[in-house]
Each structure stands twice: as C-alpha cells, then as structure tokens.
Amino acid sequence: MATTAHGKRKYSVIDLTGDDDAPSASRPPPPGDAVTQSQRDSWVEQGNEEDADDIVISSQDGDGTAMASYQLYDTKIVGVRYYTGYASVGEYVVVRREPSNPYDSNALRVENVQRDQIGHIGRAMASKLAKYMDSGALLVEGSLSGRVGEFDCPISLKLFGTSEPVERANLRSQMKADRLPSEVIDHKEREAKKLKAEELKKIAAANKLKGGKRGAGPQSSQSSQGYAGTLSQGDGNSGQSLEELMETSQRFNPRELGEVTEKFGSSEDVLAQMPMAKCPSKLRTQLLPYQRQALAWLLEKENPQLPTAGSDDAVQLWKRSKHNANIFTNIATNFSLKNQEPTLASGGILSDDMGMGKTLEMISLIVADAKASSPSKATLIVAPAEHALRVLTYHGSGKKPMKAEDFGEYDVVITSYGTLATEYYPRGKKDPPPVPRSQGLFSMNWRRVILDEGHIIRNSNTKSALAATNLMAQSRWALTGTPIINNLKDLYSLVRFIGLTGGLERLEIFNSILIRPLNQGDVNASLLLQALMATICLRRKKEMKFVDLKLPELSEYVHRIDFLPHEKEKYEALQAEAKGLLRTYQRGQNKNGKPQDTYRHLLEMLLRLRQVCNHWKLCGERVTSVLSLLESQKVVDLTPENRKALQAMLQVSIESREDCPICLEELQNPVITTCAHVFGNECIERVIETQHRCPMCRAEPLEIDSLVRPAVELGETADQLDIDIDTSSSKVEALLEILKASHKKKGTKTVIFSQWTSFLNIIQAQLDNHGYKYARVDGKMRANQRDASLVALETDPDCTIMLASLAVCSVGLNLVAANQVVLADSWWAPAIEDQAVDRVHRLGQKKPTTVWRLVMNDSIEDQVLNIQAEKRKLMMTAFQEKTGKRMKEGSTARLGDIQRLLQ
C-alpha cells in the first residue's frame, strides 16, 4: 500500500508485468540512526509543498479507497538485515515513498502493520515506480509472498492506476515511454466504451417506455422507483378521507433494501438466543429482555479474554496457534505475535435502532460495573452539544479548569464534541501537546468513554475523531444507529477509536483487506467483515420478533402531485437554464474562464429546482451578485449584504453534498470564506492557525473571525418571505388535503418535516388561515422554546400539528405524541429522513403510524428518491464508494449525478 501526494482519485488495475532488475546493494542506515520516516502525505494541488503538512490534519494513513481489481507483480524487499521489522508469509505490509532517504531519492520503504521497517523495494523497481507514486498516477499495495531471509524477502505488489479517461491516456503514454506494459489500460478503455454503449441503450429503452404510463396504479414491484397516484388541483375532491388519499398514493417502504449492518452482523436467530444479565439492583427502571441481553453483551465486551490453548476460536480476529500456544495470528492481516499476547480492545459499537433505549442500556452498564481494581470510576460521555444530561456537565466557556482528581469525584462527566476537539487542539499550536496532560479531559484515564451519536467521528481526519481516539480510557463505546452512513470508511474510524489491534486500525490495511475486496465481490472479504461486525458491533432492529417492542404498524406512502400551469412554467424555465449551464460546463466554454464558478451556478440551479417544487417563493435572490463581485476582486468585504450572499452560497454547497476540499470528506460544521470557498470548520481553522491564507486560492490574510457560518442549521434559510394567505402552491394544497382528511380521524396528530424553515413559514401562514392549532421546532429556537412546543403537542388535544425542520430531527426529540409524518421535501441522505420518521415510530408509540412523502410529478424530486434508493442498495450490497471527489478547476466530478437529476 502506498499513500499519494494527491487527493481522491478513482483507480483501476494497471498490469505491470516483467522481471525486476537485480536488487541494489543493501544500504545501511545513517550512523547511530535508522533511515528517516517517510514524509507526511502532501497536498500539492494548491500552494507550496512546504505548507502541505500544515493543511493535513490526519495521520499519515493513506486513502485511495475507490479501487478496482488488481494484478500481482512479484519483486523483492532488500536490506532486511539492517531493520528490526518482521512480517510472516501472507502478511499485509505498507509500501511508502521515502524521498528524503539520503541514499536513494526513489526509495520505497516497506513497513509491517506496527510501522516497523522491514526494508526497501529493490533500487531498479523503485526507480520505475517512484515518479508514478509521487504524482499519484499509481498506488501500490503489498503482501509478503515468502519468508524473510538474511538479505531479502519476496513481496507481491498490487498496482493500481487511474480509471479517469483523460488521466488514463496520459498514463499510458508515460508508461510506454518508460517501456512499461500498458495492455491492461487498453483493455480497460475497451471495457469502459462497451459499458457506456450499454448504458446509453438502457437509457434510450427506458425513455421509450416512459411515455403514457403515468397514473396506471401502484407498481408494488418497483417500490424504489415507480410512484403512482396523482393529486390534481381543482378536481373537487377536497373532502377526501385518509383512506381515499392512500388509495391514490403508492405504498412505499424505503428501508426494505436493508443496511450493511444487518447483512454482515449476526442473524436475528442468533441475536434472539443471546444470554441475559440480571437487572442491576441500583437501576430504578426495569430493563426489557432485549436490553438485559445488551447488558450481558456490553459486560462481556468490556472484559474480553484471549482464546485458550487448543481452542479454534477467534477473539477480535486473533487466533492462537494450534502448534504453538505462544503464537497469536490476526486472521485479517496475517500479522503474528510470538511470546507476546495481543492487546484486546475493551468496548465496541452499540448500534441498536433509534428508540430502543441505547442510553438506558449504557446507564445499566455504568451501574452494573463495579470493578474494585479499576483506578477510576468516572465515565466520560461525549455527546452533541444539544443533549442535556445531568451529573457533571463539562462544556462551554464557563467550565472551570479541572484535573484528573477533580473528574474522579464524579461517576459521569458529560462533554461535547466541540469541547473535546478544542482541548485536544489548543488554539495557536501547530500540533497537539502529548497526552497525558496536567489538566482537562486528556489528564484523566477514564473508566470508559462513550461517544453518543458515534457516527459524528465517521471522518477519521477531523479534530473530533482524532481527539476521541487519543483519549485515555480502559473501555471505549460508540452509540450509533448508523455506524455506516456513506461507505465502509465510516466504520474504519470507529474501529480505530475502539482500539482494535492487528492492523485494521491502519487505514491503508483496512482499505486493502476490506474496502476494495468487498467492492470486487470477494467472498472472503464478506466473511471477514461479518466476523469483524460480530466481534465489535451489536445491532438489533425494532422489527425483530424477539425485541417485541409491540410497535404498531408503520405505513409509508409516496403522494404524487401535479404542477399548476404557472408553476410548471417556472420549473421548466429553471430546468432549461440548468441544462444550458451543464452543457457550458461540460464543453469548457465558460466566458470568464472559471469553470468552478459555472459549477457553482449549476449547483445553485439544482437547489432552486428543488425549492420551486415546494413553492416558487422559496427561490429568493440568486447568488450571481457575489460571484460577479468575486470576478473583479479576490475577497469581498463582510457587509450585511455580502454576508447574506455568502450564506446563500454556503447553503448551496451544503444542499449539494459537497466535500470539504481539505479532508476530502462530507462537510462537517461547514463555513465559507470571504473568497467564497467552503470548508469544514475544524479543517479550515487548522489551516488558518498555521498559514493564515486560503488553501484553495491562497487569498490572505484569512482569519477565523472572517469565516461565515450558515444562517441556521443544515442550510436552512433565514430569509423572511413576504407571506400572505394567498401564498400557496400545489404542494401546500396537497398537504392541506392530508390535514383535512386527518382532522376527521379523532386523535390523529401530524409532524410536518421540511429542510427549509422558510417553507415552514408558508405552511404556518396557511395553518393560521384555516384555524389549525400547531406547535413548531426549528434550528433557530432556544431549547426552552422547543421543550414548550413538545409539551404542547403531547398535552394539548387541540394542538394536532407540529412543524419541524429536518435540522432538529437528530437532537434527541421524542415525538410519539404524533402518529402521522409528512415529509414535505426529500433530503439527499436517506438516513436523515429515517431519523425523522423514527422520532415518531419508536418505543412508546401506541398508534399505527403513517408517513407521507410529497413528490412533484416529472420533477427533480423523482431523481432524488432514486438516488436515495441507490444509496440504500449500495450500502447493503457492494459498499461502493461514492463517486464524488474534490471539486477542482475543470473537474467533471459528480456530473453523472447532475445529468441524471436534470433528465
């Protein structure tokens, strides 16, 4: 495996066959020291190389997760007598560029999973591969194909090359010039052309079948794509009952495809037979049987035991040799330890469905655990800042300085991810100080650390993830109903946090052993993942029979709506403009010579198309003014008008699922600079502390105080629209039809979710006009205001409606007082909508629950649902990595998705 000097690339096989030249003479290390460590992976697309280390937050672990198949190339590791690193046959090793090596600037260093150096790739082979690895044209992985000898060791290299068409053609030319074979590249290009032709044929056939089939009735066999039933305005059906509305809408089960955790975790039958623990006497709440099973599992995972001599069992993927009881081998990486016991992780991932009581299960663990020998009794709980828990709350600017002995006086300490990251990375310091420290969270060796909403650290490069991983603790737990959101790399971050040993805690090894083989359909990799999940993760679903939550039925429908003529006209005008922008971007015919600005316009158009599906007034002012201003100057002044325009641009990036250009992962805590570049807040603050300039355009000075944050959460707009009682739309009228029908059914209470608070404002005006009593929660409200709204929904029989933004669906709301959900618009990530629904359909719900998804006919909303369905399917089957990559000048990243959205 090798890290590269570039960001995300998509790679396919390059078959470099042929014999390596004879290895060079072995090279001793400098006197009194080993050969220097490989330089940290640099980010060289922007700026000087000497600044690259300041940009990268994470460790030196490689990426390159979107890999295709490979072919082996056999060569040798030389100079092994000068190094202490050892690996056994079949063990995965890491191949790194070592340009700082004083004996060979082309050096390729080989390390085992413990980062001990084994030796170097032979000089002749290294001279061939070095420049390709430096440029990011090739990635290299390795595993030992023979035993380590006195002077050398055989190694099999897996060589990966780009599958991007233009880069692939350039790579082929370079390889031919270097007399390296390129037959596989030619083969891949032929395959790509063939696949593209087949795809075009499928699209043409689908378009032929598309006409004349609408309104044909429900198509139960196409629940993820076909949606029947249409509501046309002015049809005289204003008095329809809920049952009649259901008949004109399609039954829809978005979760029927399942999730990766279910497929690769333990089966329901196995979970049902798990042993139970006694309910702790100090716990006031009586645990349900499945919660007692969870407690037994939690206690077992906090006290793992190595397999006994002669046993064939594997514990955390470690097996004891049958021939020598003093040898342990990791079945994932083939890494072995002799006369030394491997370190076992204490903890795991509790991934029960939302609403099943994960918090109660962890409280029962804290109460039940009474280790007399434990040096500390204190448990640290890291939670989103919105969670309000008792005991000691260590959070916010008012917290007092505390030492380990101060924390030790408490049973539980609650802190936030923000506080954790801030303490690990003190402002003004380039690198975090060593742990342990004299005071603060990193002065304490905690009895256990619990990450509530553990998927928050799914990006292993963020400050929060690195801070959590570097906490000192005997046991580590992550609580999350969604351990995998985007791809399997999300799971890697949790594996590293838990402290699993044997090699999977290194990203390069994790990629090589799990992610890429799974993408290729490798059966052994599937079995390995199943073993890993069974080792570290407990996942039960509400629907499992043995859980027996006795939840009432959940029925989900897609309700399709026709545009009114004037709405259709506005939609088609925006769609035509978006298609024109797409053609301009694809052809590179941008007048001002800045393709990225055209791309921004295009992303904004997609946002506006989605907004006009709800109401034409949501479109608001376009961001063209600030883009025009940026064409004449590098940065804009933070006037109120410009701040508002920058927030609009930031909202576009959030809505469009853009990646952070620094960590190359999904935006977390997004901000925008005065030069109009969007980053995750943790990433850009780290750059500002060391460089004070934008890593994208090098604009300076860049200060933390100049970063612009969203108007409110999740990109909700803070615009105050000019609303009157005549401000309605097809979708609003369809919503009112559902509410009118629901009002006839006594006891029905409805939660209406939208991602735009401005749309909630429009609905609110209509509710006032029609005399409905309602409550509301959104990202702009204070906690006490939200609490009052929840109380009103629960206790006031006349309050039958709750208006809620999707931004608040992940902060612990319990909405079981309602039994009907309306999703007014679709969010890109299906997990967000699932969370919203689970706030209503959860433990404590006594009534059958109905979910309505409002979708405009022949609109972008159709494709949004299709993309959601594909994300679910991909997560269940092949763990395909998302195709999005960092957006740079002239890039065509994600154009495939955009083209589909504009069909």
ZISUL-V338262 format. One line per field, one symbol per residue. ss: DSSP state (a for helix, b for strand, c for the rest). phi: phi as a letter, one per 30 degrees, with the letter a starting at -180 (. if undefined). psi: psi as a letter, one per 30 degrees, with the letter a starting at -180 (. if undefined). Layout:
BEGIN
ss=???
phi=???
psi=???
END
This chain:
BEGIN
ss=ccccccccccbbbcccccccccccccccccccccccccccccccccccaaaaaaacccccccccccbccccbbbbbbbcaaacccccccccbbbbbbccccccccccbbbbcccccbbbbbcaaaaaaaaaaaaaccbbbbbbbcccccccbbbbbbbbbbbccaaaaaaaaaaaaacccccaaaaaaaaaaaaaaaaaaaaaaaaaaaacccccccccaaacccccccbbccccccccccaaaaaaccbbccccccccaaaaacccaaaaaccccccccccccccccaaaaaaaaaaaaaacccccccccccbbccbbbccccccbbbbcccccbbbccccccccbbbbcccccccaaaaaaaaaaaccccccccccbbbbbccccccccbbccccccccccaaaaccccbbbbbaaaaaaaaccccccccccccccccaaacbbbbbbbbcaaaacccccaaaaaaaccbbbbbbbbcccccccccaaaaaaaaaaccccccccaaaaaaaaaaaaacccaaaaaaaaaaaaaabbcccccccccccccccbbbbbbbbcccaaaaaaaaaaaaaaaaaaaaaaacccccccaaaaaaaaaaaaaaaaaaaacaaaaccccaaaaaaaaacccccccaaaaaaaaaaaaaaaacccbccccccbcccbbbcccccbbbaaaaaaaaaacccccccccccccaaacbbcccaaaccccccccccccccaaaaaaaaaaaaaaccccccbbbbbccaaaaaaaaaaaaaaccbbbbbcccccaaaaaaaaaaaaacccbbbbbbbaaacccccccccccbbbbccccccaaaaaaaaaccccccccccbbbbbbbbcccaaaaaaaaaaaaaaaaaccccccccccccccccccaaaaaaacc
phi=.bdbcbddbccbdbcccjdddeddddcddeeiaddddddeecccdbidddcdddddcdddddciddccdbbdbcbbcciddcbcdbbcdiddbccbdbddddcadcecdcbddciddclbdeedddddcedddddidbcbbbbdcaddcdcaadbcccccbdcdeddddddddddddchcdbdddedddddddddddddddddddddddddicdidjdcddbdcbcbcjbccdicicdcddddddddcbcdbbdcddibedddcddddddddcddccddeddddddddedddddddddddddbdbddddidcdcchicbcdddbdcccbdddcidbbchadddcdcklccbeeejcjddddddddddddbdddddbcdccccbedddcbdicccajdddddbcedddddcdbbcbcdddeddddcedjcdbdddcdcdaidccccddacccdhdddcdddddeddddddcdcadbbbbcadbdbccaddededdddddjdcjkddcdddeddccddedddiddddddddddddddcbcbbcedddddhdhdddccbbcccbdddeddddddddddddddddddddddicdddibedddddedddddddddddddaddddhddcddddddddcbdbcdddedddddddddddedddcidcddccibeebhdbbddciccbdeddddddddcbiadddcidbdcbddcdcceebdhiddcdcddcbdddbaeddddddddddddddcejdbbcccbdcdddddddedddddcidcbbabadcddedddedddddddccdddcbbcbdddcdccidccddcbbbccdbccedddddddddddccaejdcceccbcccbddhbddedddddeddddddddcchdddddbedbeidcdidddddddcd
psi=kkllglbklkklkjjillkllkklkkklllkgllkllklkkljgekalfffeffekelagklchfikallkkkkalklgffflfkkklkfkklkjkkiffkffjfgkjkklafggkkealkkeeeefefeeeeefgekkkllkkgllkaeeakkkkkkkklkgkeeeeeeeeeeeeeghkkgeeeeeeeeeeeeeeeeeeeeeeeeeefekggkgglkiffhffekjlkkjkkggghfgkleeeeefglkkkjfgffaleeeefalleeeefgklklkkkffkekkklefeeeeeeeeeeffikklklkfkglkjhgkkkkffjfgkkkkfefgkkkkgkklkkkjaajjhllkgfheeeeeeeeeefjhjffkfkfkkkkklkffkjlabkjiklfgkkkklefeefflekkklleeeeeeeeikkfkekkllkllflafgfkjkelkkjkhfffgfjffleeeeeeegkkkekkkkjkfifjeelffeeeeeeeeegklfeffkeeeeeeeeeeeefggjeeeeeeeeeeefefkjjklefkefehfhklkjkkkkjkkkkleeeeeeeeeeeeeeeeeeeeeefhhkeggieeeeeeeeeeeeeeeeeffekfffeaklgfeeeeeffflellkileeeeeeeeeeeeeeefghllkfefglkkkhklklfghkklkeeeeeeeeffehlkfefgklkkleffkkllealggkkgkjljklffjaleeeeeeeeeeeeeffjkfkkkkjklfjfeeeeeeeeeeeeggkkllkklffkleeeeeeeeeeeefjffjfkkkkkffgfghgkjhfflgkkjjflkkejfeeeeeeeffeilkfkflkkkkkjkkkkhlfeeeeeeeeeeeeeeeedghkkkfklkklkflgkgfeeeeefg.
END
